[in-house]
Amino acid sequence: MLNHPMAMRTLLADFRMIRERDPAARNWLESLTCYPGFHALALHRLSHKLWRLGLPLLPRLVSHWGRLLTGVEIHPGARIAAGVFIDHGMGVVIGETAEIGEGCTLYQGVTLGGTGKETGKRHPTLDCNVVVGAGAKVLGAITIGADTRVGAGSVVVKDVPRDCTVVGVPGRVIHRSGVRVDPLAHSQLPDAEARVIRNLMDRIDALEGEVVALQECLRDVALGRPLRPRCGGQAQSLQDREIIEFFSDQEPDEAGQQDSAS
């Protein structure tokens, strides 16, 4: 079945992705024999073909053999385009109704899973050139837009537009632009939690300064001195808005629109 010209082109596209995405791939023989992600995809191409033919048991057996050999578990029903790269691969799980577009990269420990026992489409769809970092979980019948990066360890349960960076638990969009994703830069992601904590500390410092100023104003009033020009508090700053967006379930654009409306 893998002698079909289309199947061979698909395997060649997967093979070329190894040399393109992994600087450790030194020659074609090493890439062919020492990359379990490639072996898992090759076995999946076979099991998916058997699955589409409606054969009982055999597709699941091929998938199971692939899991034993490579540590990558791919359901035969998953639809995976040509030119996908699974790096290292151990612990990767791809569910039955998952769909993966061309040029996607999955690192070890990634799960494309469901969120319940519902029927029909229940696993994620990754558009082209999506990078999913090590240990990330993408759950449910959601869509991750093209050229998006999902940070290592993130848990994504909502749709993500294209050209975004998603980090955290639950995953939050922290960057959106039209810049093409660098598939090897999945570790160069902003630390949203650290930024929010830093902003909270700055806000606490500012509030403590306001308290001190108000205490001085009260002393001036008690002593009958004239009030100083500024004895009031300060309105919310941009840092406060960033904190609110982080803890909100809304996307940054939506939160900004509500702030302006109010």
Phi, psi and omega in degrees: 000329180279002176276352178298136183306319180296319179295321179293321178296322178295315179295322178295323177295319176298319181294318180296329180296330179298311181294328182284323189260340185241110180293347178280349179281104189270331180207168186293325182292319177296318179296324183286326189255342191240019181239097182298332177298320178293317179298320180297319179294320179298316178293326178293322179303320179291312182296325179293322177296316178295323179297318181291335176283350178081018180287139179278148170066313187303316178301320179292326178295317178298318178298319180294318176299318178299321178296318180296322184280327191241342186080006180251124181252112180236121178293141181302335182281346182297142181253115184237121181288172178289154175075038176257143182238122173251108185272130185063296168092334185305127178086000177290133178231126181234120187282173189300316185258015177291148176228132183234125182276176182297144173077008180284151178232127177242132177261175187300146176080005180286139175237126170251089192239180177262177182238006181184199182255021180293159179260173181078206180293116184221007179236164188289162170241124175255121175287185187295145171062032174275138177246123180245115185290167185303132176077002181287148179240123177245115194236138175095175181278065182247167180239130174257118186294162183300149175059035179256145175250131174251119185293153179303135178079001181285157174236111186253124183232006179229157177303145178235128178294172179288161175059043182239165170240129184238129176220162170100174178232108355289162182297135180232142176285116181247354179207137179219126180200175178263015182280134180295142183288134170272111186296342180265003184253029183292345178267349182268068183243144177298147177266093185296319182295317179297321180295318180293318178298319178297319178294322177297318178296319178297320180293320177299318179298318179294320180293322177297323176296320178296320179298316178299317180297320179293322177298320178295322177298318179296322177295320178299317179297317181297328181268000178077020179276157176292144180292149176285162184303325186229114178230011183259174178280179182245143178293166180300138181265178176297329178297320178298319179297321179296321178295315180298318180297323182294319183273357179270155175277356182274158172288156181306319181297319181293319178297321180294321179295321179293322178298317181291327180292323180280000000 
